[in-house]
């Protein structure tokens, strides 16, 4: 992004201050400079997705030359996006398209690029036929000026590319499964960091592992999983840093990043990182997003340690409020500052204790399972496992 001028854009979002700040952050991460913010009470699913008065305001801003694009911080239908774009005479970017643009800019590895491509195709597929319905034949250049037969060919092309991308991701996922089995064979437990984007996960990862991954306040600065070995008091473990969560992320995007996010599902322990320095209502809202996403990934709550990060930014009264609220909601929450090291020794001890308890529980489960099998079943399993 360095050296590339940001495109001036007007951002349309809800009136909540936290939502406004996130929308502005997303716009900047996507390569836009928010020159004006227009707030709405709710998205009206009609001709423009917003009221006609707001549409007139946007049109005036575009015609004045202050902005070149319109960013709507919500999902628009094809007809809403098309009508608003035609009325204002500029490109209209909804929230999903903006997130995809950010993903595309940040993707560096082959896996991340494939995941982004799958998400882009999943976004595009249901919109193709609808877009043709709202356009006159020949009105725009490119494939949308063609007839229905060409559109069906394009739909089949999208589906074929999706299947090819899924197969490539499946091969990468198979390799990941193999690495996971090797780690199990080596007796290494896996611990994964999770949390809302910009909660400080990578800073904590660096502090725990002694590495120096790039840290950025930008949204979605981490898109790929990074794994490093670290030592606890009783055992070495593998710690992984994963992509951050965000509100209103559609299911198909979670599915596209499934091969990366599945690391959370298979981890022995999840460190759920929360930015404690945020206002309480915002903190709680982001925490609910994280818990909802982890639930969608079928991560068990008993595998989580909830970590309130950035405690160094709070005064004594603010810190006490966070601690009281956290203690009411969670068992054994941890309060740290990844930046200055506050609370990290306590966090490591808790990680060690929880992993030991979990390891003993797994051994006990395996013992019960083996003793409940007939002798010939046990020998059959042994023979099939070791040919």
GIMOCOR-V909788 format. One record per pair of residues at least 12 apart in sequence whose C-alpha atoms are under 10 Angstrom apart, sorted by the first residue. I is the first residue (numbers start at 1). J is the second residue. D is the distance in whole Angstrom. If there is no record, write none. Layout:
BEGIN
I;J;D  I;J;D
END
This chain:
BEGIN
1;29;9  1;30;9  1;31;7  1;105;9  4;31;8  5;31;8  5;32;8  5;33;9  6;27;10  6;28;8  6;29;10  6;30;9  6;31;5  6;32;5  6;33;5  6;34;9  7;27;10  7;28;9  7;30;9  7;31;7  7;32;5  7;33;6  7;34;8  7;35;9  7;67;8  7;68;7  7;69;8  8;27;10  8;28;10  8;31;9  8;32;6  8;33;5  8;34;6  8;35;6  8;36;9  8;62;10  8;65;9  8;66;7  8;67;5  8;68;6  8;69;7  8;70;9  9;27;8  9;28;10  9;31;10  9;32;6  9;33;6  9;34;5  9;35;6  9;36;7  9;37;9  9;61;9  9;62;9  9;66;8  9;67;5  9;68;6  9;69;5  9;70;6  9;71;7  9;91;10  9;92;10  9;93;10  10;24;10  10;27;9  10;32;9  10;33;8  10;34;6  10;35;6  10;36;5  10;37;6  10;38;7  10;58;8  10;61;8  10;62;8  10;66;9  10;67;6  10;68;8  10;69;7  10;70;5  10;71;6  10;72;9  10;92;10  11;23;7  11;24;7  11;27;8  11;32;10  11;33;9  11;34;6  11;35;8  11;36;6  11;37;5  11;38;6  11;39;8  11;58;9  11;67;10  11;69;9  11;70;6  11;71;5  11;72;6  11;73;7  11;93;10  11;94;10  12;24;10  12;34;10  12;36;9  12;37;6  12;38;5  12;39;6  12;40;7  12;43;10  12;50;9  12;54;9  12;58;9  12;70;8  12;71;6  12;72;5  12;73;6  12;74;9  12;94;9  13;37;7  13;38;7  13;39;5  13;40;6  13;41;9  13;42;9  13;43;9  13;71;9  13;72;6  13;73;5  13;74;7  13;95;10  14;37;10  14;38;8  14;39;5  14;40;5  14;41;6  14;42;7  14;43;9  14;72;10  14;73;8  14;74;9  15;37;10  15;38;9  15;39;5  15;40;6  15;41;6  15;42;9  16;39;9  16;40;10  16;41;9  16;282;10  17;282;9  18;278;10  18;279;9  18;281;9  18;282;7  18;283;10  18;285;10  19;73;9  19;247;10  19;282;9  20;37;8  20;38;10  20;39;8  20;73;9  22;73;9  22;219;9  22;246;9  22;247;10  23;37;10  23;71;9  23;72;9  23;73;6  23;74;10  23;95;9  23;98;10  24;36;10  24;37;9  24;71;10  24;73;9  25;217;10  25;218;7  25;219;7  26;71;10  26;73;9  26;95;9  26;98;7  26;99;7  26;101;10  26;102;8  26;218;8  26;219;7  26;220;9  27;71;8  27;72;10  27;73;9  27;93;10  27;95;9  27;98;7  27;99;9  27;101;10  27;102;9  27;219;10  28;102;9  28;218;9  28;219;9  29;98;9  29;99;9  29;101;9  29;102;6  29;103;10  29;105;9  29;106;9  29;218;6  29;219;6  29;220;8  29;221;9  30;97;10  30;98;6  30;99;7  30;100;9  30;101;6  30;102;5  30;103;9  30;104;9  30;105;8  30;106;10  30;219;9  31;98;10  31;101;9  31;102;8  31;105;9  32;67;10  32;68;10  32;69;9  32;70;10  32;71;9  32;98;10  33;67;9  33;68;10  33;69;10  34;67;8  34;69;10  34;70;9  34;71;9  35;61;10  35;66;7  35;67;7  35;68;10  36;58;10  36;61;9  36;66;9  36;67;8  36;70;10  37;58;10  37;71;10  38;54;8  38;57;8  38;58;8  38;71;10  38;72;9  39;54;9  39;73;10  40;54;8  42;74;10  43;72;10  43;73;10  43;74;8  43;75;9  43;76;9  44;76;10  44;80;10  45;76;8  45;77;8  45;79;10  45;80;8  46;77;9  46;79;9  46;80;7  46;83;10  47;77;10  47;79;7  47;80;6  47;81;9  47;82;9  47;83;7  47;84;8  48;76;9  48;77;9  48;78;10  48;79;8  48;80;4  48;81;7  48;82;8  48;83;6  48;84;5  48;85;9  48;87;9  49;72;9  49;74;9  49;75;9  49;76;7  49;77;8  49;79;9  49;80;5  49;81;8  49;83;9  49;84;8  50;72;9  50;76;10  50;80;9  50;84;9  52;84;10  55;84;7  55;85;10  55;87;8  55;88;8  56;84;10  56;87;9  56;88;8  57;88;10  58;70;8  58;84;9  58;87;9  58;88;7  59;84;9  59;85;9  59;87;7  59;88;5  59;89;8  59;90;9  60;88;8  61;88;9  62;88;7  62;89;8  62;90;7  63;88;8  63;89;8  63;90;9  67;90;9  68;89;9  68;90;7  68;91;8  68;92;10  69;85;9  69;88;9  69;89;9  69;90;6  69;91;5  69;92;6  69;93;8  70;84;9  70;85;8  70;88;9  70;90;7  70;91;6  70;92;5  70;93;6  70;94;8  71;91;9  71;92;6  71;93;5  71;94;6  71;95;7  71;97;9  71;98;8  72;92;7  72;93;6  72;94;5  72;95;6  72;96;9  72;97;10  72;98;9  73;93;9  73;94;6  73;95;5  73;96;8  73;97;10  73;98;9  73;248;10  74;93;9  74;94;6  74;95;5  74;96;7  74;97;10  74;98;10  74;248;8  75;93;9  75;94;6  75;95;6  75;96;6  75;97;9  75;248;9  75;250;9  76;92;9  76;93;9  76;94;6  76;95;8  76;96;9  76;97;10  77;94;9  77;127;8  77;130;9  77;131;9  78;126;9  78;127;6  78;128;9  78;129;9  78;130;6  78;131;6  78;132;9  78;133;10  78;134;8  79;127;9  79;130;7  79;131;7  79;132;10  79;133;9  79;134;6  79;135;9  80;92;10  80;134;10  81;93;8  81;94;8  81;131;10  82;131;8  82;134;8  82;135;9  83;134;9  83;135;10  95;248;9  95;249;9  96;119;10  96;120;9  96;123;8  96;248;9  96;249;8  96;250;8  96;253;9  97;119;10  97;120;8  97;123;8  97;124;10  99;219;10  99;220;9  99;246;10  99;249;9  99;253;10  100;116;7  100;117;9  100;119;7  100;120;7  100;123;9  100;253;9  101;116;9  101;120;9  102;116;10  102;219;9  102;220;8  102;221;9  103;115;9  103;116;6  103;117;9  103;119;9  103;120;10  103;219;10  103;220;7  103;221;9  103;222;10  103;223;7  104;116;6  104;117;8  104;119;10  104;120;9  104;223;10  105;221;10  106;219;10  106;220;8  106;221;7  106;222;8  106;223;7  106;224;9  107;220;10  107;221;9  107;222;9  107;223;6  107;224;8  108;222;10  108;223;8  108;224;8  109;223;9  109;224;7  110;168;10  110;169;9  110;172;9  110;224;10  111;165;10  111;168;9  111;169;7  111;172;7  111;173;9  111;223;10  111;224;8  111;225;10  111;257;9  111;259;9  111;260;9  112;169;9  112;223;7  112;224;6  112;225;9  112;256;10  112;257;8  112;259;10  112;260;9  113;165;10  113;223;10  113;224;10  114;162;10  114;164;10  114;165;6  114;166;8  114;168;8  114;169;7  114;256;9  114;257;9  115;165;8  115;166;9  115;168;10  115;169;7  115;223;10  115;224;10  115;253;9  115;254;10  115;255;9  115;256;5  115;257;6  115;258;9  115;259;9  115;260;9  116;165;10  116;223;10  116;253;8  116;256;7  116;257;8  117;161;9  117;162;8  117;165;8  117;166;10  117;256;9  118;158;10  118;161;8  118;162;6  118;163;9  118;164;9  118;165;6  118;166;7  118;169;9  118;252;9  118;253;8  118;255;9  118;256;6  118;257;9  119;162;9  119;250;10  119;251;10  119;252;7  119;253;5  119;254;9  119;255;8  119;256;5  119;257;8  120;162;9  120;252;10  120;253;9  120;256;9  121;158;6  121;159;8  121;161;8  121;162;7  121;165;10  121;252;10  121;256;10  122;158;9  122;159;9  122;162;8  122;252;7  122;253;8  122;255;10  122;256;9  123;250;10  123;252;8  123;253;9  124;155;9  124;158;8  125;154;9  125;155;7  125;156;9  125;157;10  125;158;7  125;159;8  125;162;10  126;155;9  127;155;10  128;143;10  128;144;8  128;151;7  128;152;9  128;154;8  128;155;7  128;158;10  129;144;9  129;148;9  129;151;7  129;152;8  129;154;10  129;155;8  131;144;8  132;144;6  132;145;8  132;146;9  132;147;9  132;148;8  132;151;8  133;148;10  165;256;10  166;256;9  169;256;9  169;257;10  169;258;10  169;259;7  169;260;10  170;259;8  172;259;8  172;260;10  173;258;9  173;259;6  173;260;8  173;262;9  174;259;9  176;259;8  176;260;9  176;262;10  176;263;9  177;259;10  177;263;10  177;266;10  180;263;9  180;266;9  180;267;10  183;237;9  183;238;9  187;235;9  187;236;9  187;237;9  188;229;9  188;235;8  188;236;7  188;237;5  188;238;7  188;268;10  189;229;10  189;235;9  189;236;8  189;237;5  189;238;6  189;239;9  189;267;8  189;268;6  189;269;8  189;355;8  189;356;10  189;359;9  190;227;9  190;228;10  190;229;9  190;236;9  190;237;6  190;238;5  190;239;6  190;240;8  190;263;9  190;264;9  190;266;8  190;267;5  190;268;5  190;269;7  190;270;9  190;355;9  191;227;9  191;237;7  191;238;6  191;239;5  191;240;6  191;241;9  191;263;9  191;264;8  191;266;9  191;267;6  191;268;6  191;269;5  191;270;6  191;271;7  191;303;10  191;304;10  191;351;9  191;355;9  192;205;9  192;225;9  192;226;10  192;227;9  192;238;8  192;239;6  192;240;5  192;241;6  192;242;7  192;261;10  192;263;7  192;264;6  192;265;9  192;266;9  192;267;6  192;268;8  192;269;6  192;270;5  192;271;6  192;272;8  192;304;10  193;205;8  193;225;10  193;239;8  193;240;6  193;241;5  193;242;6  193;243;9  193;244;9  193;263;10  193;264;8  193;267;10  193;269;9  193;270;6  193;271;5  193;272;6  193;273;7  193;304;10  193;305;10  193;307;10  194;240;9  194;241;7  194;242;6  194;243;8  194;244;7  194;245;8  194;261;9  194;264;8  194;270;7  194;271;6  194;272;5  194;273;6  194;274;9  194;290;8  194;291;10  194;294;9  194;304;10  194;306;10  194;307;10  195;241;10  195;242;9  195;243;8  195;244;6  195;245;6  195;246;9  195;270;10  195;271;8  195;272;5  195;273;5  195;274;6  195;275;9  195;286;9  195;287;8  195;289;9  195;290;6  195;291;9  195;293;10  195;294;9  195;306;9  195;307;9  196;219;9  196;220;9  196;243;9  196;244;5  196;245;4  196;246;6  196;247;9  196;272;9  196;273;7  196;274;7  196;275;8  196;283;10  196;286;6  196;287;7  196;288;10  196;289;8  196;290;6  196;291;10  197;217;9  197;218;8  197;219;6  197;220;6  197;221;8  197;222;9  197;242;10  197;243;8  197;244;4  197;245;5  197;246;6  197;247;10  197;273;10  197;274;10  197;275;10  197;286;9  197;290;10  198;215;9  198;216;8  198;217;6  198;218;7  198;219;6  198;220;7  198;221;8  198;222;9  198;244;7  198;245;9  198;246;10  198;273;10  198;274;9  198;275;8  199;217;9  199;219;10  199;244;8  199;245;10  199;272;10  199;273;6  199;274;6  199;275;5  199;276;9  199;277;10  199;278;10  199;286;10  199;308;9  199;309;7  199;310;8  200;215;8  200;216;9  200;217;8  200;244;10  200;273;7  200;274;8  200;275;7  200;308;10  200;309;7  200;310;8  200;337;9  200;338;7  200;339;9  201;215;9  201;222;9  201;240;10  201;241;7  201;242;8  201;243;9  201;244;8  201;271;9  201;272;9  201;273;6  201;274;9  201;275;10  201;309;9  201;338;9  202;214;8  202;215;6  202;216;9  202;221;9  202;222;8  202;226;10  202;240;10  202;241;7  202;242;9  202;243;10  202;244;10  202;338;9  203;215;6  203;216;9  203;241;10  203;309;10  203;337;9  203;338;6  203;339;7  204;241;9  204;273;9  204;309;9  204;336;9  204;337;8  204;338;5  204;339;8  204;341;9  204;344;9  205;226;9  205;227;9  205;228;9  205;239;8  205;240;8  205;241;7  205;338;8  206;228;10  206;241;10  206;338;9  206;339;10  207;337;10  207;338;6  207;339;8  207;340;9  207;341;7  207;344;8  208;228;10  208;229;10  208;230;7  208;231;9  208;232;10  208;239;9  208;338;9  208;341;9  208;344;8  208;345;10  208;347;10  208;348;8  209;227;10  209;228;7  209;229;7  209;230;5  209;231;8  209;238;9  209;239;8  209;240;10  210;228;9  210;229;10  210;230;8  211;228;8  213;226;9  219;244;8  219;245;10  219;246;9  220;243;7  220;244;6  220;245;8  220;246;9  221;243;8  221;244;8  222;241;8  222;242;7  222;243;5  222;244;7  223;241;9  223;242;7  223;243;5  223;244;8  223;257;9  223;260;9  224;240;10  224;241;8  224;242;6  224;243;6  224;244;10  224;257;9  224;260;7  224;261;9  225;239;10  225;240;6  225;241;5  225;242;5  225;243;7  225;259;10  225;260;6  225;261;8  225;263;8  226;239;8  226;240;5  226;241;5  226;242;7  226;243;10  227;239;6  227;240;4  227;241;7  227;242;9  228;240;6  228;241;9  231;348;9  231;352;10  232;345;10  232;348;7  232;349;8  232;350;10  232;351;8  232;352;6  232;353;10  233;348;8  233;349;7  233;351;10  233;352;7  233;353;10  234;349;10  234;352;7  234;353;9  234;355;10  234;356;9  235;352;8  235;355;9  235;356;9  236;352;10  237;268;10  237;351;10  237;352;9  237;355;10  238;267;10  239;267;9  239;269;10  239;270;10  239;271;10  240;263;8  240;264;9  240;267;9  240;270;10  240;271;10  241;263;10  241;264;10  241;271;10  242;260;7  242;261;7  242;262;10  242;263;8  242;264;8  243;257;9  243;260;8  243;261;8  244;261;10  244;273;10  244;290;9  245;286;9  245;287;10  245;289;7  245;290;6  245;291;10  245;293;8  245;294;10  246;286;8  246;289;7  246;290;8  246;293;9  247;285;9  247;286;7  247;288;9  247;289;6  247;290;8  247;292;10  247;293;9  248;289;8  249;289;9  249;293;9  251;293;10  251;296;9  254;293;9  254;296;9  254;297;9  255;297;10  258;297;9  261;293;10  261;294;9  261;297;8  262;297;7  262;298;9  262;299;9  263;297;10  264;294;8  264;297;8  264;298;9  264;299;7  264;300;10  264;303;10  265;294;8  265;295;10  265;296;10  265;297;6  265;298;7  265;299;5  265;300;8  265;303;10  266;298;10  266;299;8  267;299;9  267;303;8  268;303;7  268;304;9  268;354;9  268;355;7  268;358;8  268;359;9  269;299;10  269;300;9  269;301;10  269;302;9  269;303;5  269;304;6  269;305;8  269;351;8  269;354;8  269;355;7  269;358;9  270;294;10  270;299;9  270;300;9  270;301;9  270;302;9  270;303;6  270;304;5  270;305;6  270;306;8  270;351;10  271;303;9  271;304;6  271;305;5  271;306;6  271;307;7  271;334;10  271;347;10  271;351;9  272;287;9  272;290;8  272;291;9  272;294;10  272;303;10  272;304;7  272;305;6  272;306;5  272;307;6  272;308;8  272;309;10  272;333;10  273;287;9  273;290;9  273;305;9  273;306;6  273;307;5  273;308;6  273;309;6  273;310;10  273;334;10  273;335;10  273;336;10  274;286;8  274;287;7  274;290;9  274;306;7  274;307;6  274;308;5  274;309;6  274;310;8  274;335;10  275;287;9  275;307;9  275;308;6  275;309;5  275;310;6  275;311;8  275;337;10  276;307;9  276;308;5  276;309;5  276;310;6  276;311;6  276;312;9  276;313;8  276;314;8  276;318;9  276;319;8  276;322;7  276;323;9  276;326;10  276;335;9  276;336;9  276;337;10  277;308;9  277;309;8  277;310;6  277;311;6  277;312;8  277;313;6  277;314;6  277;315;10  277;318;9  277;319;9  277;322;9  278;310;9  278;313;9  278;314;9  278;322;10  279;318;9  279;322;10  280;318;10  280;321;9  280;322;8  280;325;9  283;308;10  283;322;10  284;325;10  284;326;10  287;306;10  302;331;9  302;354;10  302;358;10  303;354;8  303;355;9  303;358;9  304;330;10  304;331;10  304;333;10  304;351;10  304;354;9  305;330;9  305;331;8  305;332;8  305;333;7  305;334;7  305;347;9  305;350;9  305;351;8  305;354;9  306;326;9  306;330;7  306;331;8  306;332;8  306;333;5  306;334;6  306;335;9  307;326;9  307;332;9  307;333;6  307;334;5  307;335;6  307;336;7  307;337;10  307;343;10  307;347;8  308;322;8  308;323;9  308;326;8  308;333;7  308;334;6  308;335;5  308;336;6  308;337;8  308;338;10  309;334;8  309;335;6  309;336;5  309;337;5  309;338;7  309;339;9  309;342;9  309;343;9  310;335;8  310;336;7  310;337;5  310;338;7  310;339;7  310;340;9  310;342;9  311;335;7  311;336;6  311;337;5  311;338;9  311;339;10  311;340;10  311;342;8  311;343;9  312;335;10  312;336;8  312;337;6  312;338;9  312;339;8  312;340;8  312;341;10  312;342;8  313;337;9  319;335;9  322;335;9  323;335;8  332;350;9  333;347;10  333;350;10  334;346;8  334;347;7  334;350;9  335;347;8
END
